[in-house]
Amino acid sequence: MGLGGLLWGTLSFFSGLVWQSLIPYGYTLITIVNFTYLYFSKKFEVVRIIQMAISVLLPFLFQISLGGFIPSGAVIIWSILSILVGFTFQNRFTTLRWFIFYLALIIAGGIIDSNIFLAGSVDTYGLSILFFTLNLCVTSTIIFIMFFYFATNVDNLKTQLETLAHTDSLTNIPNRRHIFEIMETEFNRVKRSGGTFAVMMLDIDHFKKINDNFGHATGDEVIKCFSRCLTGNIRNIDSVGRYGGEEFILFLPDSTLEQARISAQRINSHCRDLQVGTMNSPCEFTVSIGISVFTRTDNCIDEIIARADTALYQAKENGRDQVRTNPAV
């Protein structure tokens, strides 16, 4: 775009349009400043609005400075294109659809100007506008590709940010916020349509002693080891999340209290066989588990979690390394 404005201004200047050439030169200067601002600020929306505005206003201002509109649709077509481009840089799929239409309009504009030129109705001013339009069509395509790449990166960045917002950084499983969103959605569905589900609270026994005896790095490895144990012992429809610290929460759709208890005992037994390597002796650990299920009298997911947490407390009070349910089975 900046190159097109530079060539347009130079052609106008050598055609005797000295004062008018300041308009395309100004277009070039504003474009350079605008894209420099984009590079440092990454404020894409602001840059897009500014570029749309000057792409529409300055060509029309140039025409008015000549005393009126020359009988060529080139500038008007280019201005329409600049407006369309402003609506295209949103995501990869929208951009791709508009890109095809954008190219079609460029070809149409070239055909219109070529016919006017061959008919001999293009004077010096009209020729400058023709040259300006065709040049901007080429350079704007290059800029379009750059923006397309930028928009693609923005999509990827959004995906990465969403993943980071929903994932626990240590274990790469859903964090507390995300697992609560999953459970609340399922709670509302079951409350409305019927069904059942179980919630399991799990806590690594004597975790403070693990940190004191083996160090916090080993403690982190224990948490990651337990996380892998959980993800390897659940169904595809189940969801596991890190509740906080050494405490985890497991959500089991379409599970009765007895089915959840069997799953918990399997996890409990598996953990007894796990070891985390250290500089000295291997670090072994066990877990305590509390379970509760949905009832028709529950008003929110917090009530079910509170019952599971109470069952977890009972498991710890009764010696740890065991499973307790609320109500008991």
MARZA-525317 format. One record per residue (C-alpha): x, y, z; residue in three letters. Coordinates in nm, 3 decimals, always signed. Each point is the difference from the previous one (the first is absolute). Layout:
N
[[X Y Z] "ALA"]
...
***
This chain:
329
[[+0.000 +0.000 +0.000] "MET"]
[[+0.275 +0.242 +0.092] "GLY"]
[[+0.189 -0.084 -0.319] "LEU"]
[[-0.315 +0.056 -0.205] "GLY"]
[[-0.052 +0.341 +0.158] "GLY"]
[[+0.365 +0.091 -0.065] "LEU"]
[[-0.022 -0.091 -0.369] "LEU"]
[[-0.338 +0.168 -0.033] "TRP"]
[[+0.135 +0.320 +0.153] "GLY"]
[[+0.313 -0.005 -0.217] "THR"]
[[-0.205 -0.049 -0.318] "LEU"]
[[-0.231 +0.283 +0.102] "SER"]
[[+0.297 +0.228 +0.078] "PHE"]
[[+0.166 -0.052 -0.340] "PHE"]
[[-0.338 +0.042 -0.169] "SER"]
[[-0.010 +0.355 +0.135] "GLY"]
[[-0.232 -0.076 +0.289] "LEU"]
[[+0.240 +0.133 +0.264] "VAL"]
[[-0.248 +0.086 +0.274] "TRP"]
[[-0.214 -0.304 -0.070] "GLN"]
[[+0.305 -0.226 +0.034] "SER"]
[[+0.015 +0.090 +0.369] "LEU"]
[[-0.314 -0.210 +0.056] "ILE"]
[[+0.149 -0.336 -0.112] "PRO"]
[[+0.330 +0.088 +0.170] "TYR"]
[[-0.201 +0.061 +0.317] "GLY"]
[[-0.169 -0.335 -0.055] "TYR"]
[[+0.342 -0.167 -0.009] "THR"]
[[+0.116 +0.177 +0.316] "LEU"]
[[-0.316 -0.088 +0.194] "ILE"]
[[+0.023 -0.363 -0.114] "THR"]
[[+0.361 -0.030 +0.116] "ILE"]
[[-0.081 +0.154 +0.338] "VAL"]
[[-0.312 -0.216 +0.031] "ASN"]
[[+0.177 -0.329 -0.065] "PHE"]
[[+0.290 +0.099 +0.223] "THR"]
[[-0.257 +0.055 +0.274] "TYR"]
[[-0.145 -0.346 -0.073] "LEU"]
[[+0.344 -0.160 +0.028] "TYR"]
[[+0.064 +0.142 +0.346] "PHE"]
[[-0.352 +0.011 +0.149] "SER"]
[[-0.164 -0.307 -0.164] "LYS"]
[[-0.328 +0.200 +0.009] "LYS"]
[[-0.135 -0.143 -0.322] "PHE"]
[[-0.351 +0.147 +0.023] "GLU"]
[[+0.126 +0.358 +0.033] "VAL"]
[[+0.236 -0.038 -0.296] "VAL"]
[[-0.275 -0.155 -0.210] "ARG"]
[[-0.237 +0.293 +0.061] "ILE"]
[[+0.268 +0.258 -0.081] "ILE"]
[[+0.104 -0.179 -0.319] "GLN"]
[[-0.362 -0.034 -0.111] "MET"]
[[-0.060 +0.369 +0.059] "ALA"]
[[+0.299 +0.131 -0.198] "ILE"]
[[-0.057 -0.256 -0.279] "SER"]
[[-0.350 +0.136 -0.051] "VAL"]
[[+0.047 +0.370 +0.070] "LEU"]
[[+0.331 +0.084 -0.169] "LEU"]
[[-0.084 -0.133 -0.350] "PRO"]
[[-0.326 +0.196 +0.006] "PHE"]
[[+0.186 +0.306 +0.129] "LEU"]
[[+0.242 -0.035 -0.290] "PHE"]
[[-0.291 -0.011 -0.247] "GLN"]
[[-0.159 +0.308 +0.156] "ILE"]
[[+0.333 +0.186 -0.022] "SER"]
[[-0.010 -0.058 -0.375] "LEU"]
[[-0.335 +0.179 -0.021] "GLY"]
[[-0.230 -0.300 -0.013] "GLY"]
[[-0.016 -0.367 -0.083] "PHE"]
[[+0.162 -0.124 -0.319] "ILE"]
[[-0.221 -0.250 -0.190] "PRO"]
[[+0.186 -0.302 +0.132] "SER"]
[[-0.121 -0.231 +0.271] "GLY"]
[[+0.350 -0.090 +0.116] "ALA"]
[[+0.019 +0.208 +0.317] "VAL"]
[[-0.352 -0.088 +0.104] "ILE"]
[[+0.069 -0.371 -0.050] "ILE"]
[[+0.319 +0.028 +0.203] "TRP"]
[[-0.186 +0.178 +0.279] "SER"]
[[-0.261 -0.277 +0.008] "ILE"]
[[+0.280 -0.254 +0.019] "LEU"]
[[+0.158 +0.179 +0.294] "SER"]
[[-0.332 -0.013 +0.187] "ILE"]
[[-0.038 -0.371 -0.070] "LEU"]
[[+0.355 -0.070 +0.113] "VAL"]
[[-0.084 +0.164 +0.331] "GLY"]
[[-0.263 -0.266 +0.065] "PHE"]
[[+0.208 -0.299 -0.108] "THR"]
[[+0.277 -0.021 +0.259] "PHE"]
[[-0.198 -0.180 +0.269] "GLN"]
[[+0.091 -0.368 -0.023] "ASN"]
[[+0.151 -0.237 -0.252] "ARG"]
[[-0.326 -0.130 -0.145] "PHE"]
[[-0.170 +0.338 -0.037] "THR"]
[[+0.318 +0.146 -0.148] "THR"]
[[+0.029 -0.279 -0.256] "LEU"]
[[-0.359 +0.047 -0.122] "ARG"]
[[+0.041 +0.375 -0.037] "TRP"]
[[+0.338 -0.042 -0.166] "PHE"]
[[-0.161 -0.175 -0.299] "ILE"]
[[-0.254 +0.280 -0.037] "PHE"]
[[+0.276 +0.256 +0.044] "TYR"]
[[+0.201 -0.144 -0.293] "LEU"]
[[-0.311 -0.007 -0.217] "ALA"]
[[-0.056 +0.370 +0.057] "LEU"]
[[+0.363 +0.077 -0.080] "ILE"]
[[-0.035 -0.180 -0.334] "ILE"]
[[-0.326 +0.185 -0.070] "ALA"]
[[+0.166 +0.333 +0.077] "GLY"]
[[+0.287 -0.080 -0.236] "GLY"]
[[-0.240 -0.090 -0.280] "ILE"]
[[-0.200 +0.321 +0.045] "ILE"]
[[+0.309 +0.221 -0.006] "ASP"]
[[+0.147 -0.187 -0.297] "SER"]
[[-0.316 +0.050 -0.202] "ASN"]
[[-0.003 +0.371 +0.082] "ILE"]
[[+0.365 +0.031 -0.101] "PHE"]
[[-0.050 -0.187 -0.330] "LEU"]
[[-0.301 +0.217 -0.081] "ALA"]
[[+0.229 +0.304 +0.012] "GLY"]
[[-0.199 +0.177 +0.273] "SER"]
[[+0.283 +0.009 +0.250] "VAL"]
[[+0.184 +0.330 +0.030] "ASP"]
[[+0.310 +0.068 +0.206] "THR"]
[[-0.194 +0.010 +0.322] "TYR"]
[[-0.189 -0.316 -0.081] "GLY"]
[[+0.322 -0.179 -0.089] "LEU"]
[[+0.151 +0.093 +0.334] "SER"]
[[-0.304 -0.135 +0.178] "ILE"]
[[+0.017 -0.319 -0.206] "LEU"]
[[+0.366 -0.049 +0.085] "PHE"]
[[-0.067 +0.073 +0.364] "PHE"]
[[-0.285 -0.250 +0.019] "THR"]
[[+0.178 -0.288 -0.172] "LEU"]
[[+0.309 +0.058 +0.211] "ASN"]
[[-0.199 +0.003 +0.322] "LEU"]
[[-0.178 -0.318 -0.102] "CYS"]
[[+0.335 -0.179 -0.017] "VAL"]
[[+0.150 +0.150 +0.314] "THR"]
[[-0.321 -0.039 +0.199] "SER"]
[[-0.002 -0.371 -0.085] "THR"]
[[+0.345 -0.025 +0.158] "ILE"]
[[-0.125 +0.187 +0.305] "ILE"]
[[-0.306 -0.225 +0.006] "PHE"]
[[+0.220 -0.309 +0.017] "ILE"]
[[+0.191 +0.158 +0.288] "MET"]
[[-0.324 +0.070 +0.186] "PHE"]
[[-0.122 -0.352 -0.077] "PHE"]
[[+0.312 -0.136 +0.167] "TYR"]
[[-0.053 +0.238 +0.290] "PHE"]
[[-0.365 -0.106 +0.040] "ALA"]
[[+0.106 -0.366 -0.005] "THR"]
[[+0.248 +0.065 +0.279] "ASN"]
[[-0.270 +0.181 +0.197] "VAL"]
[[-0.225 -0.308 -0.029] "ASP"]
[[+0.282 -0.225 +0.119] "ASN"]
[[+0.077 +0.238 +0.286] "LEU"]
[[-0.365 +0.002 +0.110] "LYS"]
[[-0.001 -0.381 +0.002] "THR"]
[[+0.318 -0.009 +0.207] "GLN"]
[[-0.137 +0.256 +0.247] "LEU"]
[[-0.324 -0.194 +0.040] "GLU"]
[[+0.199 -0.318 +0.065] "THR"]
[[+0.214 +0.177 +0.260] "LEU"]
[[-0.309 +0.143 +0.170] "ALA"]
[[-0.156 -0.347 +0.033] "HIS"]
[[+0.305 -0.214 +0.076] "THR"]
[[+0.206 -0.056 +0.313] "ASP"]
[[+0.359 +0.081 -0.093] "SER"]
[[+0.158 -0.278 +0.207] "LEU"]
[[-0.219 -0.294 -0.097] "THR"]
[[-0.150 +0.111 -0.334] "ASN"]
[[-0.348 -0.101 +0.116] "ILE"]
[[-0.297 +0.237 +0.047] "PRO"]
[[+0.047 +0.252 +0.278] "ASN"]
[[-0.254 +0.070 +0.272] "ARG"]
[[-0.184 +0.262 -0.202] "ARG"]
[[-0.039 -0.220 -0.305] "HIS"]
[[-0.103 -0.316 +0.184] "ILE"]
[[-0.266 +0.204 +0.181] "PHE"]
[[-0.132 +0.123 -0.335] "GLU"]
[[-0.024 -0.360 -0.121] "ILE"]
[[-0.178 -0.114 +0.318] "MET"]
[[-0.243 +0.291 +0.006] "GLU"]
[[-0.098 -0.064 -0.362] "THR"]
[[-0.064 -0.368 +0.073] "GLU"]
[[-0.184 +0.084 +0.324] "PHE"]
[[-0.241 +0.228 -0.189] "ASN"]
[[-0.056 -0.266 -0.267] "ARG"]
[[-0.072 -0.276 +0.252] "VAL"]
[[-0.219 +0.230 +0.209] "LYS"]
[[-0.203 +0.082 -0.309] "ARG"]
[[-0.009 -0.332 -0.187] "SER"]
[[+0.065 -0.261 +0.267] "GLY"]
[[+0.287 -0.236 +0.058] "GLY"]
[[+0.278 -0.031 +0.255] "THR"]
[[+0.370 +0.066 +0.052] "PHE"]
[[+0.263 -0.039 +0.270] "ALA"]
[[+0.265 +0.237 +0.135] "VAL"]
[[+0.323 -0.133 +0.147] "MET"]
[[+0.237 +0.204 +0.217] "MET"]
[[+0.354 -0.138 +0.021] "LEU"]
[[+0.289 +0.110 +0.221] "ASP"]
[[+0.361 -0.121 +0.014] "ILE"]
[[+0.072 -0.126 +0.351] "ASP"]
[[+0.271 +0.167 +0.210] "HIS"]
[[+0.101 +0.226 -0.287] "PHE"]
[[+0.171 +0.247 +0.233] "LYS"]
[[+0.229 -0.277 +0.123] "LYS"]
[[+0.086 -0.085 -0.362] "ILE"]
[[+0.109 +0.360 -0.056] "ASN"]
[[+0.191 +0.010 +0.330] "ASP"]
[[+0.178 -0.333 -0.052] "ASN"]
[[+0.063 +0.003 -0.374] "PHE"]
[[-0.028 +0.367 -0.102] "GLY"]
[[-0.256 +0.200 -0.194] "HIS"]
[[+0.131 -0.122 -0.337] "ALA"]
[[-0.087 -0.356 +0.100] "THR"]
[[-0.334 +0.125 +0.129] "GLY"]
[[-0.074 +0.142 -0.345] "ASP"]
[[+0.095 -0.333 -0.158] "GLU"]
[[-0.237 -0.180 +0.236] "VAL"]
[[-0.283 +0.232 -0.104] "ILE"]
[[+0.076 -0.062 -0.368] "LYS"]
[[+0.027 -0.375 +0.058] "CYS"]
[[-0.338 -0.005 +0.175] "PHE"]
[[-0.151 +0.210 -0.280] "SER"]
[[+0.115 -0.257 -0.257] "ARG"]
[[-0.142 -0.276 +0.219] "CYS"]
[[-0.340 +0.170 -0.001] "LEU"]
[[-0.013 +0.068 -0.373] "THR"]
[[+0.101 -0.360 -0.066] "GLY"]
[[-0.273 -0.148 +0.220] "ASN"]
[[-0.309 +0.190 -0.113] "ILE"]
[[-0.244 -0.030 -0.289] "ARG"]
[[-0.006 +0.229 -0.302] "ASN"]
[[-0.313 +0.171 +0.131] "ILE"]
[[+0.153 +0.068 +0.343] "ASP"]
[[+0.179 +0.325 +0.087] "SER"]
[[+0.283 +0.055 +0.244] "VAL"]
[[+0.128 +0.331 +0.130] "GLY"]
[[+0.246 +0.135 +0.252] "ARG"]
[[-0.202 +0.145 +0.286] "TYR"]
[[+0.297 +0.163 +0.169] "GLY"]
[[+0.337 -0.104 +0.143] "GLY"]
[[+0.006 -0.380 +0.040] "GLU"]
[[-0.380 -0.027 -0.029] "GLU"]
[[-0.177 -0.115 -0.317] "PHE"]
[[-0.361 -0.035 -0.107] "ILE"]
[[-0.147 -0.263 -0.229] "LEU"]
[[-0.335 +0.036 -0.176] "PHE"]
[[-0.176 -0.319 -0.117] "LEU"]
[[-0.313 +0.048 -0.213] "PRO"]
[[-0.264 -0.276 -0.002] "ASP"]
[[+0.155 -0.168 +0.305] "SER"]
[[-0.173 -0.133 +0.309] "THR"]
[[+0.158 +0.016 +0.344] "LEU"]
[[+0.098 -0.367 -0.018] "GLU"]
[[+0.158 +0.038 -0.347] "GLN"]
[[+0.196 +0.302 +0.122] "ALA"]
[[+0.115 -0.192 +0.308] "ARG"]
[[+0.135 -0.283 -0.218] "ILE"]
[[+0.189 +0.252 -0.216] "SER"]
[[+0.140 +0.169 +0.312] "ALA"]
[[+0.123 -0.328 +0.144] "GLN"]
[[+0.176 -0.077 -0.328] "ARG"]
[[+0.176 +0.339 +0.011] "ILE"]
[[+0.082 -0.047 +0.368] "ASN"]
[[+0.154 -0.341 -0.066] "SER"]
[[+0.196 +0.122 -0.302] "HIS"]
[[+0.157 +0.285 +0.198] "CYS"]
[[+0.149 -0.244 +0.253] "ARG"]
[[+0.215 -0.143 -0.280] "ASP"]
[[+0.130 +0.338 -0.121] "LEU"]
[[+0.349 +0.129 +0.075] "GLN"]
[[+0.178 +0.325 -0.081] "VAL"]
[[+0.375 -0.024 -0.041] "GLY"]
[[+0.222 +0.220 +0.219] "THR"]
[[+0.373 +0.038 +0.067] "MET"]
[[-0.036 -0.238 +0.296] "ASN"]
[[-0.287 -0.243 +0.058] "SER"]
[[-0.311 -0.006 -0.223] "PRO"]
[[-0.292 +0.213 +0.116] "CYS"]
[[-0.322 -0.195 +0.050] "GLU"]
[[-0.339 +0.152 +0.076] "PHE"]
[[-0.365 -0.084 +0.060] "THR"]
[[-0.325 +0.192 -0.046] "VAL"]
[[-0.324 +0.048 +0.189] "SER"]
[[-0.326 +0.031 -0.194] "ILE"]
[[-0.347 +0.131 +0.080] "GLY"]
[[-0.304 -0.054 -0.226] "ILE"]
[[-0.349 +0.141 -0.034] "SER"]
[[-0.272 -0.012 -0.266] "VAL"]
[[-0.267 +0.230 -0.137] "PHE"]
[[-0.341 -0.002 +0.167] "THR"]
[[-0.319 +0.169 -0.118] "ARG"]
[[+0.005 +0.228 +0.305] "THR"]
[[+0.337 +0.152 -0.091] "ASP"]
[[-0.023 +0.364 -0.104] "ASN"]
[[+0.359 +0.047 -0.119] "CYS"]
[[+0.318 -0.196 -0.070] "ILE"]
[[+0.158 +0.142 +0.318] "ASP"]
[[-0.232 -0.209 +0.215] "GLU"]
[[+0.123 -0.323 -0.160] "ILE"]
[[+0.364 +0.107 +0.029] "ILE"]
[[-0.054 +0.084 +0.369] "ALA"]
[[-0.130 -0.353 +0.067] "ARG"]
[[+0.294 -0.154 -0.187] "ALA"]
[[+0.236 +0.221 +0.200] "ASP"]
[[-0.161 -0.119 +0.324] "THR"]
[[+0.053 -0.360 -0.111] "ALA"]
[[+0.363 +0.083 -0.079] "LEU"]
[[+0.043 +0.140 +0.352] "TYR"]
[[-0.144 -0.323 +0.144] "GLN"]
[[+0.248 -0.204 -0.206] "ALA"]
[[+0.289 +0.200 +0.144] "LYS"]
[[-0.135 -0.019 +0.355] "GLU"]
[[-0.029 -0.378 -0.026] "ASN"]
[[+0.362 -0.059 -0.095] "GLY"]
[[+0.035 +0.126 -0.362] "ARG"]
[[+0.072 -0.216 -0.308] "ASP"]
[[-0.368 -0.091 -0.033] "GLN"]
[[-0.331 +0.087 -0.165] "VAL"]
[[-0.304 +0.147 +0.175] "ARG"]
[[-0.340 +0.089 -0.143] "THR"]
[[-0.270 +0.246 +0.104] "ASN"]
[[-0.250 -0.149 +0.053] "PRO"]
[[+0.182 -0.318 +0.102] "ALA"]
[[-0.040 -0.318 -0.203] "VAL"]
***
